Amino acid sequence: VWRGSESLGSASDLFSGVTFHGYNPPPGFCWDQSCSDAPIQDDPRMFDYNVEERVKEFIKAVNDQACSYRSGNIMMTMGSDFEYENANLWYKNLDKLIRYTRQYVEKHGHNISLFYSTPSKYMDAVHAADLTWEVKTDDFFPYADCPFCYWTGYFTSRPALKRYVRLNNNLLQVCFQMESFTSVKTDANCQRLREAMAVAQHHDAVAGTEKQHVANDYAKRLAIGAAEANQVIVRALSNATKTSNLRFCPHLNVSACPASETSKSFTVVAYNPLAHQQVAFIRVPLSSSQPVVVHDSTGEEVQSQFVDVSPFVKAARGKLGSAPVELVFEAVLPSMGFATFSVAAATHSDRLVSAVSEYSQPSEDFSIQNSRVTVDFSGSTGRMTTVHYKSGPSAAETSLPVDQQFYWYNASVGNTSSEQASGAYIFRPNTSQPFPVNNKENAATVTVVRGPVVQEVWQVFSNFTAQSVRLYSSAEHVELDYVVGPIPFQDNWGKEVISRFSTPLATDKVFYTDANGRSMQRRVRNHRDTWTLNNTEPVGGNYYPVNSRMYIRDEHTQLTVLNDRSQGGSSLADGDLELMVHRRLLQDDGRGVGEALNETGTTGEGLVISGKHYLTVTPVADAAMLHRRLGLELMLEPIVAIADFTSAPVAGSFLKAADVAWPVHVLTLQRYYNSTDELLIRLEFAMEKDEGPKAAQINLAELFRPFTIVEAEELVLSANLHKRDLHRLKWKTASEKPEQLGQPVSGDLNVELYPMEIRTFRVRARN
């Protein structure tokens, strides 16, 4: 029994196992049109009559498999990838196999009963055996299908597509919220993006294990859906904020936005999809650094700062824009709410005119800092050396030496140990030691940017690797905004680029990665909890999926890195943490893609990706509260748009209260199918049991401002079954652990939540 959540206890139990031949039939019993195994010939007049021979072979396969299972029930999987295409061939032979095996068993007295079945019937039979099962609390990663074939490359493959899927989930949730909160009529809706997002969850879609033209198709369908979702959001936000000509800027990550670049005055509209107030730092490209002033909804001036667009961002941007400078300012955004900010030319009476950044190229050691965090850098290498954290709930101060560098692994094309190459699925470097991205001992050329809103260090490591290390004025984290690509390949070497953080933390081989973006999973280098590992791939065999965050810690200090898309990561030495950010390969790995993972990007020279990591260094006691909040803010970022100028900015929230009580997170808010008065709501307790509060309560009737919930019915997580009708099998385990779940929703619509719990409701609302 796999217990996937320590917080949920037995409520998370899933009966699990390993099928004997993967999802393949026993050797010799593939009967699809592409297979060459002998069919069952049951006409005695034929020279190749083979009924008894085939039945005996099958009975041997059954007995061999039965030795590995406890209940007396086994599941013989028939069919496989690309080998379940001709039903007539399969079922003609399966009918014969069942009939003649039964006859043979009756005659010779074997204890075998063979029949068509389903996974559900198999589970019922195993459960009826009434056995006691051991409990597995680790997960099944990483997978391998040979000693040199770890499926850990797809954790990073196609990083641009992975980011695009994440962005469109962000957009889809905002679209759902706009449809729920507003009654503005439009021909567009969220459905097309919802369908495109659903298709993109296929295991060969967001995973990056498809051919290039298929990846292009996924992206195209997402773009079409996003365009329609944008129409919904534009109508709703325009109505709520009383703005006109609202336009989105999809290329803000490379400082391109025609709407702001061509306007001397305009309004910035920002919407926060989280049920908690969010402090965001908005960056808007401008065509010049002529002084401007920013006003918020209270009429107050907001401190702003001009920051030049870095040379490496300009190179990545290409012809998408030409802005030389960005306007940066802090935006306090209401929970599940909007705020607008006016941007106009400054006058002599304005106090907080946009500050001009100061630029320097220091040769001595230097620092950037705000009131909470200080980051030290080496003047000789240009790299980070120490992070100081100066505040937090525990009132403890922490300093940690940190050296962050970029490296690349040389992708294997096969060797004498194995012909396995690194590819879309497989991560197999040809050496355990990565190479620095330059031949100057990974020293970076730096430019330091200073101002009242943000301080930055531009680091150029090579002609394909650069980043901005940013520290905003009120932030408790360091933002590392990297640009990687095109990865050079003229030397005919595939390359897999990593960002590595090195510290003196005594981690004793232990590190932590998230499990599906939520609970944290303990990892131990070169170790598996449930069997003795002989790791023949010391790098690829220690990589794990990192969907939202990863951390290392000792008794006192924790270093956490959060990412903006799914990536592969590991800790290959005590005190180190690394994440793979990009890969370009020249060989196929033989797992079905049929082409090398060689993305050429928009120019044909190679894919350039822009991404960001959030870095926190805190006392262990403060770490969870900070990384949980940052994780939600990275998953559901504010939506930013540009509208025509208005001299009266506004702000508002769709919640009745200023905030939903932390750590409750409104995970889903959308219309229930096409109903006009029913909604689907999911509430999540966003922390684990040892990270903070032990329970939370929320009243559905007091949640939203545009409507009042008057009735609620609890559903299962997938929202396709009433919770009261769910009857899960209860498995006897060697380690029982009480489940702690909220009680059924009360008549006054109070909802209880416990750590890591998600509760799903269909509600009826009244305006």
C-alpha positions in Angstrom: 0.0 0.0 0.0 1.5 3.3 -1.1 0.9 6.1 1.5 1.6 9.2 -0.6 1.1 11.8 2.1 2.3 11.9 5.6 -0.2 14.6 6.4 -3.2 12.8 5.1 -2.2 9.5 6.6 -4.4 6.5 5.6 -6.7 8.7 3.5 -3.9 8.8 0.9 -3.5 5.0 0.8 -3.4 3.5 -2.7 -3.0 -0.2 -3.4 0.1 -0.3 -5.6 2.2 -2.9 -7.3 4.5 -3.7 -10.3 3.1 -5.6 -13.2 5.2 -8.5 -14.3 5.9 -7.5 -17.9 5.3 -3.8 -17.7 2.1 -3.4 -19.8 3.2 -6.1 -22.2 2.0 -9.7 -22.7 4.2 -12.6 -21.6 7.0 -13.2 -24.1 5.7 -15.2 -27.1 2.1 -14.1 -26.7 1.8 -10.9 -28.7 -0.8 -11.3 -31.4 -1.1 -7.9 -33.0 -0.5 -7.3 -36.7 3.0 -6.0 -36.0 3.9 -9.0 -33.9 5.6 -12.2 -35.1 4.6 -14.6 -32.3 2.9 -17.9 -33.4 -0.9 -17.8 -33.3 -2.9 -20.6 -31.8 -3.6 -23.1 -34.6 -6.4 -25.4 -33.5 -7.2 -27.3 -36.7 -5.6 -30.8 -36.3 -5.4 -31.1 -40.0 -2.8 -28.4 -40.2 0.9 -29.3 -40.0 1.5 -26.4 -37.5 -1.2 -27.4 -35.1 0.1 -26.1 -31.7 -2.7 -26.0 -29.1 -1.1 -28.1 -26.5 2.3 -26.5 -27.0 0.9 -23.0 -26.7 -1.2 -23.8 -23.7 1.8 -25.4 -21.8 3.9 -22.3 -22.6 1.2 -20.1 -21.3 0.7 -22.1 -18.1 4.4 -21.9 -17.4 4.3 -18.1 -17.9 1.3 -18.0 -15.4 3.2 -20.1 -12.8 6.4 -18.0 -13.2 4.4 -14.8 -12.6 2.4 -16.2 -9.7 5.5 -16.8 -7.7 5.9 -13.0 -7.3 2.4 -12.2 -6.0 0.8 -13.0 -2.7 -3.0 -13.2 -3.2 -3.4 -16.1 -5.7 -4.7 -13.6 -8.2 -2.6 -12.3 -11.1 -3.2 -10.0 -14.0 -1.9 -11.0 -17.4 -1.6 -7.8 -19.4 -2.2 -8.3 -23.1 -1.4 -5.7 -25.7 1.2 -2.9 -25.6 2.4 0.4 -27.1 1.6 0.2 -30.9 0.6 -3.4 -30.4 -3.1 -3.2 -29.7 -4.3 -2.2 -33.1 -6.1 -5.3 -34.5 -8.8 -6.5 -32.2 -9.8 -9.4 -34.4 -6.3 -11.0 -34.2 -6.1 -10.4 -30.5 -9.5 -11.7 -29.5 -9.5 -14.6 -31.9 -6.4 -15.9 -30.2 -7.4 -14.9 -26.7 -10.7 -16.8 -27.1 -8.8 -19.9 -28.1 -6.3 -19.5 -25.3 -8.9 -19.3 -22.6 -11.0 -22.2 -24.0 -8.1 -24.6 -24.5 -6.4 -23.6 -21.2 -9.6 -24.4 -19.3 -9.8 -27.8 -21.1 -6.2 -28.6 -20.3 -6.6 -27.5 -16.6 -9.7 -29.7 -16.2 -7.9 -32.7 -17.7 -4.6 -32.3 -15.9 -5.7 -30.8 -12.6 -3.8 -27.5 -12.6 -5.1 -24.9 -10.1 -5.6 -22.2 -12.7 -8.8 -20.2 -13.6 -8.4 -18.1 -16.7 -10.9 -15.5 -17.8 -11.4 -12.0 -19.2 -11.3 -9.4 -16.5 -10.8 -5.7 -15.7 -8.4 -3.9 -13.3 -11.4 -3.3 -10.9 -12.3 -7.0 -10.8 -8.7 -7.8 -10.2 -8.5 -5.3 -7.3 -11.7 -6.8 -5.7 -10.2 -10.3 -5.8 -7.0 -9.2 -4.2 -8.8 -7.2 -1.5 -11.0 -10.3 -0.8 -7.9 -12.3 0.1 -7.8 -10.2 3.3 -4.1 -10.0 3.5 -2.0 -7.5 5.5 0.2 -5.3 3.3 3.4 -3.4 3.9 3.3 0.4 3.6 5.5 2.3 1.1 5.9 6.0 1.9 8.5 7.0 -0.7 7.5 7.3 -4.4 8.6 5.4 -7.5 11.0 7.9 -9.0 13.3 7.7 -10.8 12.2 5.1 -13.4 14.7 3.0 -15.4 14.2 0.2 -17.9 17.9 -0.9 -17.9 20.9 -0.2 -15.6 22.0 2.7 -17.8 18.6 4.0 -18.9 17.1 6.4 -16.3 14.0 8.2 -17.5 15.0 11.5 -15.9 15.6 13.6 -19.0 12.0 14.3 -19.7 11.8 16.2 -16.4 13.4 19.1 -18.3 12.8 18.3 -22.1 11.2 21.1 -24.1 11.5 23.7 -21.3 9.7 26.4 -23.4 6.7 24.2 -23.8 6.7 23.3 -20.1 6.7 27.0 -19.3 3.9 27.7 -21.8 1.7 25.1 -20.2 2.3 26.6 -16.8 1.5 30.1 -18.1 -1.7 28.9 -19.7 -2.9 27.2 -16.5 -2.4 30.6 -14.9 -4.5 32.2 -17.6 -7.1 29.5 -17.5 -7.7 29.9 -13.7 -8.1 33.6 -14.2 -10.5 33.0 -17.0 -12.6 30.6 -14.8 -12.7 33.2 -12.1 -13.8 36.0 -14.4 -16.6 33.8 -15.7 -17.7 33.1 -12.1 -17.5 36.7 -10.8 -19.0 38.6 -13.7 -22.0 38.5 -15.9 -20.5 40.3 -18.9 -21.7 38.6 -22.1 -19.2 37.6 -24.7 -19.1 35.0 -27.5 -15.8 33.8 -26.1 -15.4 31.4 -23.2 -12.8 29.4 -21.3 -13.7 26.0 -22.9 -11.2 26.0 -25.8 -8.3 26.7 -23.5 -9.6 24.2 -21.0 -9.6 21.5 -23.8 -6.1 22.5 -25.0 -4.8 22.4 -21.5 -6.3 18.9 -21.0 -4.7 17.6 -24.1 -1.4 19.1 -23.1 -1.4 17.0 -19.9 -0.8 13.9 -22.1 2.3 12.0 -20.9 4.0 12.7 -24.2 2.9 16.4 -24.3 4.1 18.5 -21.4 6.7 15.8 -20.7 8.5 16.9 -23.9 8.7 13.4 -25.4 6.9 14.1 -28.7 8.2 15.0 -32.2 8.8 18.6 -32.9 5.8 19.1 -35.2 3.6 17.6 -32.5 5.0 20.0 -29.9 4.2 22.8 -32.3 0.7 21.6 -32.6 0.2 21.5 -28.8 1.5 25.0 -28.6 -0.7 26.2 -31.4 -3.8 24.8 -29.7 -2.8 26.5 -26.5 -2.3 29.8 -28.3 -5.8 29.6 -29.9 -7.4 28.8 -26.5 -5.4 31.5 -24.8 -6.6 34.1 -27.3 -10.2 33.2 -26.6 -9.6 33.2 -22.8 -8.0 36.7 -23.1 -11.3 38.0 -24.6 -13.2 36.8 -21.5 -10.7 38.4 -19.2 -10.5 41.7 -21.2 -14.3 42.1 -21.1 -14.6 41.3 -17.4 -11.6 43.4 -16.2 -12.5 46.3 -18.5 -16.0 46.3 -16.9 -14.7 46.0 -13.3 -11.9 48.6 -13.7 -13.8 51.0 -16.0 -10.9 51.0 -18.5 -10.9 50.8 -22.2 -8.7 49.3 -24.9 -7.3 46.6 -22.6 -4.4 44.7 -24.2 -2.1 41.9 -23.0 1.6 41.7 -23.6 2.6 38.0 -23.9 6.3 38.8 -24.4 6.9 40.7 -21.1 9.5 38.0 -20.2 11.8 39.5 -22.9 10.7 43.2 -22.3 8.4 43.5 -25.3 5.0 45.2 -25.1 3.8 47.3 -28.1 1.0 48.7 -26.0 3.3 50.4 -23.5 6.2 51.1 -25.9 3.9 53.2 -28.2 2.1 55.1 -25.5 3.3 58.2 -23.6 0.6 57.7 -20.9 -1.4 54.6 -20.1 -2.9 52.5 -17.3 -1.5 49.3 -16.0 -4.2 46.8 -15.0 -3.2 43.9 -12.7 -5.4 41.0 -11.4 -4.3 38.8 -8.5 -5.9 35.3 -8.8 -4.8 34.3 -5.2 -7.2 34.6 -2.2 -4.4 36.4 -0.4 -3.0 39.9 -0.9 0.0 39.8 -3.2 2.9 42.3 -3.5 4.1 42.1 -7.1 6.8 44.0 -8.9 5.6 45.1 -12.3 8.0 45.7 -15.2 6.7 47.6 -18.2 8.9 48.2 -21.3 9.0 51.9 -22.5 10.4 53.6 -25.6 12.4 56.2 -23.5 13.4 57.1 -20.0 11.6 60.4 -20.0 10.5 61.0 -16.4 7.1 59.5 -15.5 5.0 59.2 -12.4 2.9 56.3 -11.2 -0.3 56.7 -9.2 -2.3 54.0 -7.4 -6.0 53.7 -6.6 -5.7 55.9 -3.5 -4.2 58.7 -5.6 -0.8 58.3 -4.0 2.4 58.4 -6.0 4.2 55.1 -6.2 8.0 54.9 -6.3 9.2 53.7 -9.6 12.5 53.1 -11.3 13.9 52.9 -14.8 16.1 49.9 -15.5 17.8 49.4 -18.9 16.9 46.2 -20.8 20.0 44.0 -20.5 22.0 43.2 -23.6 21.2 39.5 -23.3 17.5 40.1 -23.0 17.7 42.3 -26.1 19.4 39.5 -27.9 16.7 37.0 -26.9 14.0 39.4 -27.8 15.1 39.8 -31.4 12.4 41.7 -33.4 9.6 41.3 -30.9 10.3 44.7 -29.4 12.8 47.6 -29.2 12.2 49.1 -25.8 15.6 50.3 -24.3 14.3 50.6 -20.8 11.7 49.1 -18.3 9.7 50.9 -15.7 9.6 49.0 -12.5 7.3 49.6 -9.5 5.7 47.8 -6.6 2.0 46.9 -6.8 0.0 45.9 -3.8 -2.8 43.7 -5.2 -6.0 42.8 -3.3 -6.8 39.2 -2.8 -8.7 37.8 -5.8 -8.9 41.3 -6.9 -7.6 44.0 -9.3 -5.7 47.3 -9.1 -4.9 49.8 -11.7 -2.0 52.2 -11.9 -1.7 55.3 -14.1 1.6 56.1 -15.8 2.0 59.6 -17.2 4.7 62.1 -17.9 6.0 63.7 -14.7 5.4 67.3 -13.8 7.3 69.7 -11.5 4.8 69.1 -8.7 5.3 65.3 -8.6 7.4 64.0 -5.7 8.1 60.3 -6.6 9.3 60.8 -10.2 10.8 57.6 -11.7 14.3 57.1 -10.4 17.1 56.5 -12.9 19.2 53.4 -12.0 22.9 53.7 -11.3 25.2 51.3 -13.2 28.7 50.0 -12.4 31.2 47.3 -13.3 32.9 46.7 -9.9 36.3 44.9 -9.7 36.1 44.6 -5.9 33.7 42.5 -3.8 30.2 44.1 -3.7 26.7 43.5 -2.4 23.0 44.2 -3.2 20.6 44.5 -0.3 17.2 45.5 1.0 15.9 45.6 4.6 15.6 41.8 4.8 18.2 40.2 2.5 21.8 40.9 1.5 23.6 39.1 -1.3 27.4 39.3 -1.5 29.3 38.8 -4.7 32.9 38.2 -5.6 34.6 41.0 -7.6 36.9 38.5 -9.2 34.4 35.9 -10.4 31.2 38.0 -10.5 29.4 35.2 -8.8 27.3 35.1 -5.6 29.2 34.3 -2.4 26.9 34.7 0.5 23.2 35.2 1.3 22.2 36.9 4.5 18.6 36.7 5.7 17.8 39.4 8.3 14.2 38.8 9.4 11.4 36.3 9.8 8.9 34.9 12.2 11.6 33.3 14.3 13.5 36.6 14.6 16.7 34.6 13.8 19.3 35.9 11.4 21.0 33.6 9.0 24.0 33.8 6.7 25.0 31.1 4.3 27.9 30.9 1.8 26.3 30.2 -1.6 28.1 29.9 -5.0 25.7 29.6 -8.0 27.1 28.6 -11.3 26.0 27.3 -14.7 27.5 24.0 -16.1 26.6 21.6 -18.9 26.7 17.8 -19.0 28.0 16.2 -22.2 25.2 13.9 -23.4 26.2 10.3 -24.0 25.8 8.8 -27.4 26.5 5.3 -26.1 29.7 3.7 -24.9 31.1 0.2 -24.1 28.9 -0.2 -21.1 25.7 0.5 -23.0 24.6 1.8 -26.4 22.0 4.0 -24.6 22.2 7.7 -25.6 20.8 10.7 -23.8 17.5 11.7 -25.4 14.0 13.2 -24.8 13.3 10.5 -22.2 16.7 9.5 -21.0 19.3 11.6 -19.1 22.7 9.9 -19.5 25.7 12.1 -19.4 29.0 10.5 -20.5 30.8 11.7 -17.3 29.7 12.5 -13.8 31.5 15.9 -13.9 29.8 18.7 -15.8 31.7 21.3 -17.7 31.7 25.1 -16.9 29.9 27.2 -19.5 33.1 29.2 -20.2 36.8 28.6 -20.1 37.4 31.4 -17.5 36.7 29.1 -14.5 33.0 30.1 -14.8 33.7 33.8 -14.0 31.0 36.1 -15.1 31.2 39.6 -16.6 28.9 41.7 -14.3 27.0 45.0 -14.4 25.4 46.2 -11.1 22.2 48.1 -11.2 21.0 50.1 -8.2 17.9 51.9 -7.4 15.1 52.4 -4.8 12.8 49.6 -6.2 15.2 46.9 -7.4 18.9 46.1 -7.4 20.2 43.8 -10.0 23.4 42.1 -11.0 23.7 41.2 -14.7 25.9 38.2 -15.1 27.2 37.1 -18.5 28.8 33.7 -18.3 29.1 32.8 -21.9 27.5 33.6 -25.3 24.6 31.2 -24.4 24.3 31.7 -20.6 23.4 34.9 -18.7 21.2 36.0 -15.9 20.0 38.9 -13.8 20.1 38.4 -10.0 17.4 40.6 -8.6 16.5 41.8 -5.2 13.3 43.9 -5.0 12.9 46.4 -2.2 10.5 44.4 0.1 11.3 40.9 -1.1 12.4 38.0 1.2 13.8 36.1 -1.7 16.4 36.5 -4.5 15.1 36.2 -8.1 17.4 34.7 -10.6 16.2 35.5 -14.1 18.2 33.5 -16.6 18.5 33.4 -20.4 20.0 30.2 -21.8 20.5 29.5 -25.5 21.1 28.9 -28.3 23.1 25.9 -26.9 26.1 25.5 -29.3 26.3 22.2 -31.1 29.0 22.8 -33.7 31.3 20.4 -31.8 28.7 17.7 -32.3 28.2 17.3 -28.5 24.8 17.3 -27.0 24.6 19.5 -23.9 22.4 19.5 -20.9 22.6 22.8 -19.0 22.3 23.1 -15.2 22.2 25.8 -12.5 24.1 24.6 -9.4 24.0 26.1 -5.9 26.9 25.1 -3.7 26.9 25.6 0.0 28.7 24.2 3.1 25.5 22.7 4.5 26.1 19.2 6.0 23.2 17.5 4.3 24.3 13.8 4.7 23.1 12.9 1.2 19.6 14.1 1.9 17.6 16.6 -0.2 13.9 17.3 -0.8 11.8 17.7 -3.9 8.1 18.4 -4.2 5.6 15.7 -5.0 3.3 17.0 -7.7 3.9 20.6 -6.5 2.5 20.0 -3.0 4.0 17.8 -0.3 7.7 17.4 0.0 9.5 14.1 -0.6 12.7 13.2 1.1 15.4 12.0 -1.2 18.7 10.2 -0.4 21.5 10.1 -2.9 22.2 6.6 -4.2 19.5 5.1 -2.1 16.0 3.6 -2.4 13.9 2.9 0.7 12.5 -0.4 -0.4 15.4 -2.1 -2.1 19.2 -2.1 -2.2 20.3 0.1 -5.1 23.3 -0.5 -7.3 23.4 2.7 -9.2 25.3 2.5 -12.5 24.3 6.0 -13.5 25.4 8.3 -10.6 24.0 11.4 -12.2 20.8 10.4 -14.1 20.0 7.8 -11.4 19.8 10.6 -8.8 17.7 13.0 -10.7 14.1 13.7 -9.6 11.2 15.7 -10.9 10.9 19.2 -9.5 7.6 20.8 -10.3 7.6 23.7 -7.9 10.5 23.6 -5.4 13.5 21.8 -4.0 15.5 22.3 -0.9 18.5 21.2 1.2 19.0 21.9 4.9 21.0 21.1 8.0 19.8 21.4 11.6 19.6 25.2 11.4 19.5 26.6 7.9 17.5 25.8 4.7 18.2 26.8 1.1 15.2 26.5 -1.1 14.9 27.1 -4.9 11.5 27.5 -6.5 11.1 27.2 -10.3 8.6 28.6 -12.8 8.2 25.3 -14.7 8.9 21.6 -14.2 12.6 20.7 -14.2 14.9 17.8 -13.2 17.0 18.3 -10.1 19.3 16.6 -7.7 21.9 17.0 -4.9 25.0 15.1 -6.2 27.3 16.3 -3.3 26.5 17.3 0.2 25.5 21.0 0.3 24.9 21.2 -3.4 21.6 21.6 -5.3 21.2 21.6 -9.0 18.4 22.1 -11.5 18.5 21.3 -15.2 17.3 24.4 -17.2 17.8 23.4 -20.8 19.0 20.5 -23.0 19.9 20.1 -26.7 20.7 16.7 -28.0 21.8 15.2 -31.2 20.8 11.5 -30.8 17.4 9.8 -30.3 17.2 7.6 -27.2 15.2 4.8 -28.8 12.0 5.2 -26.7 9.6 6.1 -29.5 10.2 9.7 -30.4 12.2 8.8 -33.4 14.1 12.1 -33.6 16.7 14.0 -31.6 15.7 16.6 -29.0 17.2 19.5 -31.1 14.9 22.5 -30.8 16.0 25.2 -33.2 13.7 28.0 -32.0 12.3 30.9 -34.0 15.6 31.7 -35.7 16.6 28.2 -36.6 19.9 28.6 -34.7 18.6 27.0 -31.5 16.0 27.5 -28.8 16.5 30.4 -26.4 14.7 30.1 -23.1 14.0 32.7 -20.4 13.1 31.5 -16.9 13.4 32.3 -13.3 14.3 30.7 -10.0 13.4 32.1 -6.5 16.2 31.5 -3.9 15.6 31.7 -0.2 18.0 31.2 2.7 16.2 31.0 6.0 16.3 29.4 9.4 14.6 26.0 9.1 11.7 27.2 11.3 10.9 30.1 8.9 11.4 28.2 5.6 8.0 26.5 5.0 5.9 29.7 5.6 8.0 31.5 3.0 8.3 28.9 0.3 4.7 27.9 0.5 3.6 31.5 -0.1 6.1 32.0 -2.9 5.1 28.7 -4.5 1.6 29.8 -4.9 2.7 33.2 -6.2 4.8 31.5 -8.8 2.0 29.1 -9.8 -0.7 31.8 -10.1 1.1 35.0 -11.0 -0.8 38.3 -11.4 -2.2 38.9 -14.9 -0.9 42.3 -16.3 -2.4 44.3 -19.1 -2.2 47.8 -20.6 -5.2 50.0 -21.0 -5.8 53.6 -22.2 -4.8 56.3 -19.7 -7.2 57.1 -16.9 -6.5 59.7 -14.2 -8.6 57.8 -11.6 -7.0 54.4 -10.9 -9.2 51.9 -9.0 -8.8 48.7 -6.9 -11.2 46.1 -5.7 -11.6 42.6 -4.5 -14.1 39.8 -5.3 -13.8 38.5 -1.7 -15.8 39.8 1.2 -12.9 39.6 3.6 -9.5 41.2 2.9 -7.9 37.7 2.8 -8.8 34.1 3.1 -7.3 32.8 6.3 -3.8 31.3 5.6 -3.0 28.6 4.7 -6.4 28.0 2.9 -6.0 28.4 -0.8 -8.8 28.7 -3.3 -7.6 26.2 -5.8 -10.5 26.2 -8.2 -13.4 28.6 -8.8 -15.4 28.0 -12.0 -18.8 27.6 -13.3 -20.3 24.1 -12.9 -20.6 23.2 -16.6 -22.9 25.8 -18.1 -25.0 26.5 -15.1 -25.9 30.1 -14.3 -26.2 29.6 -10.5 -23.9 26.6 -9.7 -20.1 26.8 -9.3 -17.3 24.3 -8.7 -15.0 25.3 -5.8 -11.9 23.5 -4.5 -10.3 24.6 -1.2 -6.8 23.5 -0.3 -4.8 23.5 2.9 -1.5 24.6 1.5 0.9 23.4 4.2 2.0 20.0 5.6 1.2 18.9 9.1 4.6 19.9 10.6 4.9 23.2 8.8 2.4 25.4 10.5 -1.3 25.5 11.6 -2.9 22.1 12.4 -6.4 23.0 11.0 -8.4 25.7 9.4 -12.0 26.6 9.0 -13.8 28.7 6.4 -17.4 29.7 5.8 -18.5 29.4 2.2 -21.4 31.9 2.7 -18.9 34.6 3.8 -16.4 34.0 1.0 -17.3 36.0 -2.2 -18.6 39.5 -2.8 -20.5 39.2 -6.1 -22.7 36.4 -4.9 -23.6 34.4 -1.8 -23.3 30.7 -1.6 -26.5 29.2 -0.2 -26.0 25.5 -0.7 -23.0 23.2 -1.0 -22.6 19.5 -1.9 -19.2 17.8 -1.5 -17.8 15.9 -4.5 -14.7 13.8 -5.0 -11.6 15.6 -6.2 -12.4 14.9 -9.9 -15.9 16.4 -9.3 -17.6 13.4 -11.1 -19.1 11.7 -8.0 -20.8 12.7 -4.8 -18.5 12.3 -1.8 -21.2 10.4 0.0 -21.3 7.8 -2.8 -17.6 7.1 -2.7 -16.8 3.7 -1.1 -13.0 3.1 -1.2 -11.5 -0.3 -0.5 -9.9 -0.4 3.0 -6.6 -2.2 3.0 -5.1 -3.9 6.0 -1.6 -2.5 6.5 1.3 -3.2 8.8 1.4 0.5 9.8 -2.0 2.0 10.4 -2.0 5.8 10.5 -5.2 7.7 11.3 -6.6 9.9 8.6 -7.4 13.5 9.5 -10.0 14.9 7.1 -12.6 17.7 7.6 -16.1 16.7 8.6 -19.0 16.9 6.2 -19.9 20.5 5.5 -22.4 21.9 8.0 -25.7 23.5 7.4 -24.2 26.9 8.1 -21.6 26.1 5.3 -18.6 25.9 7.6 -15.8 23.9 6.0 -13.0 22.3 8.0 -9.6 21.7 6.4 -6.5 19.8 7.6 -2.9 19.8 6.3 -2.6 19.0 2.6 -6.3 18.3 2.3 -8.3 19.4 -0.8 -12.1 19.5 -0.6 -14.3 19.9 -3.7 -17.8 21.4 -3.7 -20.6 22.0 -6.1 -22.3 25.1 -4.7 -25.4 27.0 -5.6 -25.0 30.8 -5.5 -27.4 33.7 -5.3 -26.6 37.2 -6.4 
